[in-house]
Amino acid sequence: LHTTVVYFPETHTKTHKSIVGLSDLNIHNAAMVVAMITKLITIIKKEYPKIQCLHYLTDSPTSQYRNKTIFQFLSIHKQLFDVEARWGFLEAGHGQGPCDGLGGSVKWSADMALKQGKAVIQNARDFYAWTQTLNESDTSVTYYFVGQDEYDKSLEEVKLKGKGLKAVPGTFKVHAVVPVSSNKI
């Protein structure tokens, strides 16, 4: 699960939106994050087409979020999606956030559907198929799926654009990344 809670500006009709990405790939690296975000932005832009800047706030695993690949991704985010981006990192052990609650709620709902005989879920694709049977009165969560092809495309892009990238000294001490241009971070 890749759980996201999007908060909108005061001028929007909604205050927030819960979005969950699913995949049958058990991969936790920057390429998977980029694949998830690519689909996520499409969903966000449908809801809020005037978006100008995204502020990501995540925990800090270096394999997924706090690394040179994500830093480079941020530097070209505007070119890729026509939306600026910034990224803040929470420290480990600093409590549970809304995304953790969303993940727990989604898993609980699936568990209840299984117990009640309303679903048969053997894998991530079954889970996603079950989410697509839910109507608005059952859930306010939007779901999307990232499969092998989308991951492979993301991995190829990350490798291509990441050639020659060097690790950022002091990455563990970085608490926020704000791109200043497409060439620097």
C-alpha positions in Angstrom: 0.0 0.0 0.0 1.1 3.5 -0.7 -1.2 5.7 1.4 -1.6 9.4 0.7 -3.7 12.0 2.4 -4.0 15.2 0.3 -4.9 18.4 2.0 -6.3 21.2 -0.2 -6.2 24.9 0.2 -9.0 26.7 2.0 -10.5 27.8 -1.3 -11.2 24.3 -2.4 -14.5 22.6 -1.8 -12.8 19.7 0.0 -10.4 19.9 2.9 -8.7 16.6 2.1 -8.8 13.4 0.0 -7.6 9.9 0.9 -5.8 8.0 -1.9 -4.3 4.5 -1.8 -1.9 3.0 -4.3 -1.7 -0.7 -4.6 0.8 -3.0 -6.2 1.5 -6.7 -6.4 5.3 -5.9 -6.4 6.9 -6.0 -3.0 9.5 -3.4 -4.0 10.3 -0.5 -1.7 12.7 1.7 -3.7 12.8 5.1 -5.3 11.6 3.8 -8.7 8.5 2.4 -7.1 7.9 5.8 -5.3 8.2 7.6 -8.7 5.8 5.1 -10.3 3.2 5.6 -7.5 3.6 9.4 -7.5 3.2 9.5 -11.3 -0.3 8.0 -11.0 -1.1 9.9 -7.9 -0.5 13.3 -9.5 -3.0 12.4 -12.3 -5.6 11.8 -9.6 -4.8 15.0 -7.7 -4.8 17.1 -10.9 -8.3 15.8 -11.7 -9.5 17.0 -8.3 -7.6 20.2 -8.3 -6.5 21.2 -11.8 -5.1 24.6 -10.6 -2.5 23.0 -8.4 0.8 24.8 -8.6 2.9 23.2 -5.9 2.8 19.9 -4.0 4.3 19.6 -0.5 5.2 15.9 0.1 5.7 14.9 3.7 6.9 11.4 4.4 8.8 9.3 6.8 12.5 8.9 6.2 13.5 5.5 4.8 16.5 6.2 2.6 15.6 3.3 0.3 12.4 5.0 -0.7 12.3 8.7 0.0 15.4 10.3 1.4 17.9 9.6 -1.4 19.7 11.1 -4.4 17.1 9.6 -6.8 14.2 11.4 -5.1 16.2 14.6 -4.8 16.8 14.4 -8.6 13.2 13.6 -9.2 12.2 16.8 -7.3 14.5 18.8 -9.5 12.6 17.8 -12.6 9.1 17.5 -11.0 7.9 20.8 -12.6 9.1 19.6 -16.1 7.4 16.2 -15.7 4.1 17.3 -14.2 3.8 21.0 -14.6 3.6 21.2 -10.8 6.4 22.4 -8.5 7.2 20.2 -5.5 8.9 20.3 -2.1 9.6 17.4 0.2 9.8 17.3 4.0 11.0 14.3 6.0 9.6 13.2 9.4 12.0 11.5 11.8 11.5 7.8 12.7 9.6 7.2 15.8 7.8 10.6 15.8 4.3 9.1 16.0 1.7 7.9 13.7 0.3 10.2 11.0 -2.9 10.3 8.9 -1.4 8.0 6.3 -0.8 5.3 8.9 -4.4 5.6 10.0 -5.6 5.4 6.4 -3.6 2.3 5.8 -5.0 0.7 9.0 -8.5 1.7 8.0 -8.2 0.3 4.5 -6.8 -3.0 5.8 -9.5 -3.3 8.4 -12.2 -2.7 5.8 -10.8 -5.5 3.6 -10.5 -7.8 6.6 -14.2 -7.2 7.4 -15.2 -7.8 3.8 -13.3 -11.1 4.0 -14.9 -12.1 7.3 -18.4 -11.3 6.0 -17.9 -13.2 2.8 -18.1 -10.1 0.6 -14.7 -10.5 -0.9 -12.0 -13.1 -1.7 -8.6 -11.4 -1.5 -5.5 -13.5 -2.2 -3.2 -10.8 -3.6 -2.9 -7.1 -4.4 -4.8 -7.5 -7.7 -7.7 -9.1 -5.8 -7.5 -6.3 -3.2 -7.7 -3.7 -6.0 -10.5 -5.5 -7.7 -12.5 -5.5 -4.5 -11.9 -1.7 -4.0 -13.4 -1.2 -7.5 -16.7 -2.8 -6.3 -17.1 -0.3 -3.5 -19.4 2.6 -4.1 -19.2 6.1 -2.6 -21.3 5.1 0.4 -18.8 2.3 1.2 -15.7 4.4 1.0 -14.4 7.9 0.4 -10.9 6.5 -0.6 -9.7 6.6 -4.2 -7.6 3.6 -5.2 -5.1 3.1 -8.0 -2.9 0.2 -9.1 0.7 0.1 -10.2 1.8 -3.0 -12.0 5.0 -4.5 -13.4 4.9 -2.5 -16.6 4.6 0.9 -14.9 7.3 0.0 -12.4 9.6 -1.2 -15.2 9.0 2.1 -17.0 9.8 4.1 -13.9 12.9 2.1 -13.1 14.2 2.7 -16.7 13.5 6.5 -16.3 15.2 6.5 -12.9 18.3 4.7 -14.3 18.4 6.9 -17.4 18.0 10.2 -15.6 20.1 9.1 -12.6 23.3 8.3 -14.5 26.2 9.9 -12.8 24.2 11.0 -9.7 26.3 11.1 -6.6 25.1 10.6 -3.1 24.3 13.8 -1.2 26.6 14.1 1.8 24.7 14.3 5.0 21.5 12.8 3.5 20.5 11.5 7.0 20.5 15.1 8.3 18.4 16.5 5.5 14.9 17.4 6.7 13.5 19.1 3.6 14.4 19.4 -0.1 13.3 22.4 -2.1 14.4 22.5 -5.8 15.8 25.8 -6.9 16.0 24.9 -10.6 16.0 21.9 -12.9 19.8 21.7 -12.5 20.3 22.1 -8.8 18.6 21.1 -5.6 
